[in-house]
Amino acid sequence: MAAQSGIVWIASYPKSGNTWIRAFLHNLVRLAAGEDGEQDINEMARFSTWDLDKKRYAALLGFEPDNDAHRKEIAATRHAVHRQIADAIDGLLFIKTHNGLVMDRGHSTINFDVTAGAVYVVRNPLDVAISYAHHSGMTLDAAIARMAATDAETAGTDSAVYEVHGSWSQHVWSWTRNPHRALHVVRYEDLLADPRSAFGGMARHLLLDSTRRRLDKAIALSSFARLQAQERAKGFRERPASADQNFFREGRAGQWKEVLTPAQIDRVVRDHGEQMQRFGYLPLG
């Protein structure tokens, strides 16, 4: 159960439903405040932020860090950035992260002292591979190889510091290996199959005011069709330039059955079978 102030991490391996969850939470908070209409996908900084902004690190370090030359300095500064973010808010603030819950150059990627809680969403890696390939402009085989890369880190950008992803299995294990009352774990597939139960459980965990009517409306306002329509109408700022399709592409489970070859399926299962088994993705269905 989350406290009533501090950072709430919305954590996942890339392309696992993180943005969908943030849209839902924003809509739910807005409805609780008596506001009408859907959350603008390009204005989600109202109740959430990110912790990768290089400007925050530059202000604390006294120089702009380079993602190649200053990874030790960046790793050592993450906690101070999280503290700075938390000190500037009154109440809960959602932060999207794709960092694994790991030690990075002697420092944990998450500052627990300013953390109120976390939601971790996990998605079948067979579907993640397809979405990740489109998102990154990779081939499917390249995306599958990337997901299997032990201790993988991102390159970072001119405006953002790097993240520590690890492999898909490392990432999932890092966040879910130790059950904790402040951590709520949800499967992407359950959000699709039974949204009232899955999103409702998330809202209860975060102690958010959610009558059944309000919950249903927030789910409807955050539907994939609504998110796609917004992106078609005005674009989505978080869509990377490398993506070969829209950010909100299909949003369904089981795409792998139509897209992946038997050899690709075997590779993913070989790489991630242990964690897939834990979350009901094996045997293949």
C-alpha positions in Angstrom: 0.0 0.0 0.0 1.4 3.4 -1.0 1.7 6.3 1.3 0.0 9.6 0.6 3.1 11.5 -0.4 6.3 10.8 -2.4 7.2 9.2 -5.7 5.2 6.4 -7.2 7.2 4.6 -9.8 5.4 3.3 -12.9 8.0 0.7 -13.9 8.3 -1.7 -16.8 10.6 -3.1 -19.4 10.1 -0.9 -22.6 6.9 -1.5 -24.5 5.0 -3.2 -21.8 2.1 -0.8 -21.1 3.8 1.9 -19.0 2.2 4.8 -20.9 -1.2 3.3 -20.9 -1.1 3.0 -17.1 0.0 6.6 -16.7 -2.9 7.7 -18.9 -5.3 5.8 -16.8 -3.9 7.2 -13.5 -4.0 10.7 -14.9 -7.6 10.3 -16.0 -8.6 8.8 -12.6 -7.0 11.7 -10.7 -8.6 14.3 -12.9 -12.0 12.7 -12.4 -11.6 12.6 -8.7 -10.8 16.3 -8.9 -14.1 16.9 -10.7 -12.6 17.6 -14.1 -14.2 16.4 -17.3 -12.8 15.2 -20.6 -9.9 12.9 -21.3 -6.3 13.5 -20.3 -4.2 15.0 -23.1 -1.4 12.5 -23.8 1.0 15.4 -24.4 0.2 17.0 -21.1 0.9 14.3 -18.6 3.5 16.3 -16.8 0.8 17.6 -14.5 0.8 14.6 -12.3 4.0 12.8 -13.5 7.5 13.5 -14.6 10.7 11.7 -15.5 13.9 11.4 -13.7 16.2 11.3 -16.7 16.3 15.0 -17.5 20.0 15.8 -18.0 19.4 19.3 -16.8 18.7 18.0 -13.3 22.0 16.2 -13.2 23.9 19.1 -14.6 22.5 21.4 -11.9 23.6 19.0 -9.2 27.0 18.1 -10.7 28.0 21.5 -11.8 28.6 20.4 -15.4 26.6 18.7 -18.1 27.3 15.0 -17.9 28.2 13.0 -21.0 26.5 9.6 -21.3 29.7 8.0 -22.4 32.3 9.7 -20.1 30.3 10.3 -16.9 28.2 7.2 -16.1 29.8 6.8 -12.7 28.8 10.4 -11.9 25.3 10.0 -13.2 24.8 6.8 -11.2 26.0 8.5 -8.0 23.6 11.5 -8.6 20.3 9.6 -9.2 19.3 9.6 -5.6 19.8 13.3 -5.3 17.7 13.9 -8.4 14.9 11.8 -6.9 15.2 13.7 -3.6 15.0 17.0 -5.5 11.9 15.8 -7.3 10.2 14.6 -4.2 11.0 17.7 -2.2 9.2 19.9 -4.8 5.9 18.1 -4.5 3.0 17.8 -2.0 1.4 14.5 -2.4 2.0 11.7 -4.9 3.9 12.1 -8.1 4.1 9.4 -10.8 7.4 8.8 -12.5 7.8 6.5 -15.5 10.9 4.4 -15.4 12.4 1.6 -17.5 15.3 1.2 -15.1 15.7 -2.2 -13.6 15.7 -2.3 -9.8 19.4 -2.9 -9.7 22.7 -1.6 -8.4 24.4 0.7 -11.0 28.1 1.4 -10.3 27.6 1.0 -6.6 24.3 2.9 -6.4 20.7 1.6 -6.5 18.7 3.0 -9.5 15.8 3.9 -7.2 15.9 6.1 -4.0 13.7 4.3 -1.6 13.9 7.1 1.0 11.6 9.2 -1.2 9.5 6.4 -2.7 5.8 6.0 -1.6 5.2 3.0 -3.8 5.5 1.4 -7.2 3.5 -0.3 -9.9 5.3 -2.8 -12.1 3.7 -4.0 -15.3 4.9 -7.2 -17.0 4.0 -8.2 -20.6 4.6 -11.5 -22.5 8.1 -11.0 -24.1 6.9 -12.6 -27.3 4.6 -9.6 -27.8 7.2 -7.2 -26.3 9.6 -8.2 -29.0 7.2 -7.1 -31.8 6.4 -3.8 -30.2 10.0 -3.1 -29.3 11.1 -3.7 -32.9 8.6 -1.2 -34.3 9.4 1.3 -31.5 13.1 1.2 -32.0 13.2 0.7 -35.8 14.9 -2.6 -35.3 14.4 -5.9 -37.1 12.6 -8.5 -35.0 15.8 -10.6 -34.6 17.7 -7.5 -33.4 14.9 -6.7 -30.9 14.9 -10.3 -29.6 18.7 -10.2 -29.2 18.5 -6.9 -27.4 16.0 -8.3 -25.0 18.4 -11.1 -24.2 21.4 -8.8 -23.6 22.7 -9.2 -20.1 23.2 -5.9 -18.2 22.1 -3.8 -21.2 22.1 -0.1 -20.8 20.7 2.6 -23.1 22.9 5.1 -24.9 21.1 8.1 -23.4 20.4 11.2 -25.5 21.4 14.9 -25.6 18.6 15.6 -23.1 18.4 12.4 -21.1 20.8 10.3 -19.1 21.1 6.6 -19.7 18.9 3.8 -18.2 19.9 0.3 -17.0 17.5 -2.2 -18.6 19.4 -5.5 -18.4 17.7 -8.3 -20.3 13.9 -8.7 -20.2 14.4 -11.5 -17.7 16.8 -9.5 -15.5 14.4 -6.6 -15.5 11.4 -8.6 -14.5 13.3 -10.5 -11.9 14.8 -7.3 -10.4 11.4 -5.8 -9.7 9.4 -8.9 -8.8 11.7 -11.3 -7.0 10.8 -9.9 -3.5 7.1 -9.3 -2.9 6.6 -6.0 -1.0 3.5 -4.3 0.3 4.5 -1.1 -1.5 4.8 -2.8 -4.9 1.9 -3.7 -7.0 2.6 -6.1 -9.9 0.2 -6.4 -12.8 0.2 -8.2 -16.1 -0.5 -6.3 -19.3 -2.7 -9.1 -20.5 -4.9 -8.8 -17.4 -5.4 -5.1 -18.0 -6.8 -6.1 -21.4 -8.8 -9.1 -20.3 -10.4 -7.7 -17.1 -9.7 -3.9 -16.9 -12.1 -3.2 -14.0 -10.3 -5.8 -11.8 -6.8 -5.0 -12.9 -7.0 -1.2 -13.0 -9.2 -1.3 -9.9 -6.6 -3.2 -7.9 -3.9 -0.7 -9.0 -6.1 2.2 -7.8 -6.8 0.6 -4.5 -3.1 -0.1 -4.0 -2.3 3.6 -4.5 -5.2 4.6 -2.2 -6.8 6.6 -5.0 -10.4 7.6 -4.8 -12.1 5.4 -7.3 -15.9 4.6 -7.2 -17.0 2.0 -9.7 -18.4 4.7 -11.9 -15.3 6.8 -11.8 -13.1 3.8 -12.4 -15.1 2.7 -15.4 -14.9 6.2 -16.9 -11.2 6.4 -16.4 -10.7 3.1 -18.1 -12.9 4.2 -21.0 -11.0 7.5 -21.3 -7.7 5.6 -21.4 -8.8 3.0 -23.9 -6.3 2.2 -26.6 -8.7 3.5 -29.3 -8.8 6.9 -27.5 -5.0 7.0 -27.1 -4.6 6.2 -30.8 -7.1 8.8 -31.8 -5.2 11.5 -29.9 -1.9 10.5 -31.4 -3.4 10.6 -34.9 -4.9 14.0 -34.3 -1.9 15.7 -32.7 1.0 13.3 -32.5 2.7 12.1 -29.3 5.8 13.8 -27.9 7.2 10.6 -26.4 7.3 8.8 -29.7 10.9 8.3 -30.7 12.2 9.4 -34.1 13.3 5.8 -34.7 9.8 4.4 -34.5 8.5 3.1 -37.8 4.9 3.3 -36.7 2.7 5.2 -34.3 3.6 4.8 -30.6 0.1 3.4 -29.8 0.3 0.7 -32.5 -2.1 -2.2 -31.7 -2.2 -2.8 -27.9 -3.4 -6.4 -28.0 -2.2 -9.7 -26.7 -1.1 -12.7 -28.8 0.3 -10.8 -31.8 3.3 -13.1 -31.6 1.2 -16.0 -32.9 0.7 -14.2 -36.2 4.1 -12.5 -36.5 7.0 -14.5 -35.0 8.6 -17.5 -36.7 9.0 -20.8 -34.9 12.7 -20.1 -34.6 12.1 -16.7 -33.1 9.6 -18.1 -30.6 12.1 -20.8 -29.6 14.7 -18.1 -29.1 12.6 -16.0 -26.8 11.4 -19.0 -24.8 15.0 -20.3 -24.5 16.2 -16.8 -23.3 13.3 -16.1 -20.9 11.5 -19.3 -20.1 12.1 -19.1 -16.3 10.4 -15.7 -15.9 7.8 -16.6 -18.5 6.8 -19.6 -16.5 6.5 -17.4 -13.3 3.9 -15.2 -15.0 1.9 -17.8 -16.8 3.3 -17.3 -20.3 4.3 -20.9 -20.5 3.2 -23.3 -21.8 2.5 -21.4 -24.9 -1.2 -20.7 -25.5 
